[in-house]
Amino acid sequence: MSHWSYDAGNLIIIGRSQTGKTSTGREIHAENNRISIWLNERGKHRVPNVAGKEVRGIKAIESGLAAGETKFNFLSSDRERDIERLQNWAWDKAEKFDREMPMQIVADELQRLAPNTGKKNLDGRDTVRMLLKEGMKRGVKFIGITQDPVSVDRQSRSQREYLLLFPLAKEQSDTIRDYVDNLDIVKQQPEYTGVVFHADGRIVQSGIKAKGKYA
C-alpha cells in the first residue's frame, strides 16, 4: 500500500462496492503493529480472507494473546453484543497495562452495526460512538468500513478523525461532501485507489491502494 500512518487515529473507510475499501481494511488489519481484532460475522455476511487467528469469543482472544498472536478474526454471531463486550474488555486491558497495549477493532458493514436512527439505547451504535470518542485516549483505535454512509449513525461519522474515501455513488457523495474540502480528487484517482481526509476536511494523502494479496 502507498499508505499514510497506520496509527494516525480513528478511521472510517467509505466507497462503492468493489472499489478497494475492504481490501485496504484487510491490509490495515494485517500489517498494523497494534493488536488487531476484526469483528466479523458468521454465515453469508462473513468477510473472507481476513488475517489472524479465528476466534468466537474473548476468552479465545486471551488465549491467543498468551500464545503470542496479535491478529484475530472474531467470528461473531451477534456483533452488537460482542462489540460492547470487546469495548469493555479493551478498557480493562488499557487500565491494567496503563494504556501501553495498543489495539484496534475493525468492523465492516458499519451501517448495520451503527445505523442512522433516532432510536435510543442501541448497543452496537452506542458502543461505536464510545469507541470513536474515548478509544484513542486508551490506546484503542476503531476502523469502520461501509458502502452506505447515508445509513451510518451521523454522530459516529462526525466523531471519526479520518475518512478514507474510494469512488462514491452520487448519494454517498452528497452525504460526504460537507466533510471534505475537495471531493473531486477522489474521482481523479486510479482504479481501487482512495484518498485520506482529516476531520477538518483537508486532504492528508492520495494514492492509497491495498497490496494485491489483500484483494
C-alpha positions in Angstrom: 0.0 0.0 0.0 1.1 3.6 -0.7 0.0 4.4 2.9 -0.3 7.1 5.4 0.5 6.5 9.1 -1.5 3.4 10.2 -1.7 4.8 13.7 -3.0 8.3 12.9 -6.3 7.9 14.6 -9.9 6.5 14.2 -10.9 5.9 10.7 -14.0 5.3 8.6 -13.5 3.9 5.1 -16.2 4.6 2.5 -16.7 3.7 -1.1 -18.9 1.8 -3.5 -18.8 -2.0 -3.8 -15.6 -3.3 -5.5 -13.6 -0.1 -5.2 -10.8 -1.3 -2.8 -12.2 -0.3 0.6 -12.4 -3.7 2.2 -9.1 -4.8 0.7 -7.5 -1.7 2.3 -9.2 -2.6 5.6 -7.7 -6.1 5.4 -4.2 -4.7 4.9 -4.5 -2.2 7.8 -5.7 -5.1 10.0 -3.0 -7.5 8.9 0.0 -5.1 8.8 -0.6 -2.6 11.6 1.6 -3.1 14.6 -1.3 -3.0 17.0 -3.2 -6.0 18.4 -6.0 -6.0 15.8 -9.4 -7.6 16.1 -11.7 -7.8 13.1 -15.2 -8.1 14.3 -16.5 -10.3 11.6 -19.9 -12.0 11.0 -20.7 -15.7 10.5 -22.6 -17.1 7.6 -23.4 -15.2 4.4 -22.2 -11.8 5.7 -18.7 -13.1 6.7 -15.9 -11.1 5.1 -13.5 -13.6 3.6 -9.7 -13.7 3.7 -9.3 -11.8 7.0 -5.8 -12.4 8.5 -5.3 -13.8 12.0 -6.5 -16.5 14.4 -10.2 -17.3 14.1 -11.9 -16.9 17.4 -15.5 -16.9 18.6 -15.2 -15.2 21.9 -13.0 -13.0 24.2 -11.6 -16.0 26.1 -10.1 -17.3 22.8 -8.5 -13.8 22.2 -7.0 -14.0 25.7 -5.6 -17.5 24.9 -4.2 -16.2 21.6 -2.5 -13.3 23.1 -0.9 -15.6 25.7 0.4 -17.6 22.8 1.9 -14.6 21.0 -0.9 -14.0 18.5 -1.7 -10.3 17.6 -4.3 -10.6 14.8 -7.7 -12.0 15.3 -10.7 -12.8 13.1 -13.6 -12.7 15.6 -16.5 -14.7 14.0 -19.4 -13.2 15.9 -23.0 -14.5 16.0 -24.2 -11.1 17.4 -21.9 -8.2 16.6 -24.0 -5.7 18.7 -23.5 -7.8 21.8 -19.8 -8.6 21.0 -18.6 -5.1 20.2 -19.9 -4.0 23.6 -18.0 -6.9 25.2 -14.9 -6.1 23.2 -15.0 -2.4 24.3 -15.4 -3.3 28.0 -12.5 -5.8 27.7 -10.3 -3.3 25.8 -11.0 -0.7 28.5 -10.0 -3.2 31.2 -6.8 -4.0 29.4 -6.0 -0.3 28.9 -6.3 0.2 32.7 -4.3 -2.9 33.5 -1.4 -2.1 31.2 -1.5 1.7 31.7 -2.6 2.1 28.0 0.7 0.5 26.8 -1.1 -2.3 24.9 -2.2 -0.6 21.7 -5.0 -2.3 19.9 -7.6 -1.7 17.2 -11.1 -3.0 16.4 -12.2 -3.3 12.7 -15.8 -3.7 11.6 -17.1 -3.9 8.0 -20.7 -3.0 7.1 -20.7 -0.3 9.7 -24.2 0.8 8.8 -25.6 -2.4 10.3 -23.6 -2.1 13.5 -24.2 1.7 13.9 -27.4 2.5 12.0 -28.6 6.1 11.5 -31.8 6.1 13.5 -33.4 8.1 16.2 -34.0 5.0 18.4 -32.4 5.1 21.9 -30.3 2.5 23.6 -28.9 0.6 20.6 -25.9 -1.3 22.0 -23.9 -1.5 18.8 -24.4 2.1 17.8 -23.7 3.4 21.3 -20.6 1.3 21.6 -19.2 2.6 18.3 -19.8 6.1 19.5 -17.9 5.4 22.7 -15.0 3.8 20.8 -14.7 6.7 18.5 -15.0 9.3 21.3 -12.9 7.6 24.0 -10.9 4.8 22.5 -7.7 6.6 21.4 -7.3 8.0 24.9 -7.0 4.4 26.0 -4.8 3.2 23.1 -7.8 1.6 21.3 -8.4 2.6 17.7 -11.6 1.9 15.7 -11.9 1.4 12.0 -15.3 1.2 10.4 -15.9 0.3 6.7 -19.1 1.0 4.8 -20.5 1.4 1.3 -23.6 3.2 2.7 -22.6 6.2 4.7 -26.1 7.6 4.5 -27.2 4.8 6.8 -24.4 5.1 9.3 -25.1 6.9 12.5 -24.4 10.6 12.0 -22.7 11.1 15.3 -20.3 8.3 14.6 -19.5 9.8 11.2 -18.7 13.1 12.9 -16.5 11.6 15.6 -14.0 9.9 13.4 -10.6 11.6 13.0 -10.0 10.4 9.4 -12.0 9.4 6.3 -10.6 7.2 3.6 -12.7 7.7 0.5 -12.9 5.5 -2.5 -15.1 6.1 -5.6 -18.6 7.0 -4.4 -22.2 6.8 -5.7 -24.0 10.1 -6.1 -26.0 9.7 -2.9 -22.8 8.9 -1.0 -21.1 11.9 -2.5 -23.9 14.2 -1.4 -23.7 12.9 2.2 -19.9 13.2 2.4 -19.4 16.5 0.6 -19.8 18.6 3.7 -17.0 16.6 5.5 -14.1 17.3 3.0 -12.6 20.2 1.1 -12.2 18.6 -2.3 -14.2 15.6 -3.2 -13.3 15.7 -6.8 -9.8 14.4 -6.1 -11.4 11.0 -5.3 -12.7 10.8 -8.9 -9.2 11.5 -10.2 -7.6 8.5 -8.6 -6.7 5.3 -10.4 -8.9 2.3 -10.0 -9.1 0.8 -6.5 -7.3 3.9 -5.1 -8.5 6.2 -2.3 -7.8 9.5 -0.6 -7.4 10.2 3.2 -9.1 13.3 4.6 -8.6 14.7 8.1 -11.6 15.6 10.3 -11.0 19.3 9.4 -11.6 18.5 5.7 -8.1 18.8 4.4 -6.5 16.1 2.2 -3.9 14.1 4.1 -2.8 11.8 1.3 -4.0 10.4 -2.0 -2.9 7.3 -3.9 -4.0 4.8 -1.2 -4.2 1.3 -2.7 -4.0 -2.1 -1.0 -1.5 -4.6 -2.0 -2.8 -7.2 -4.4 -2.7 -10.1 -2.0 -5.5 -8.4 0.1 -7.9 -8.1 -2.8 
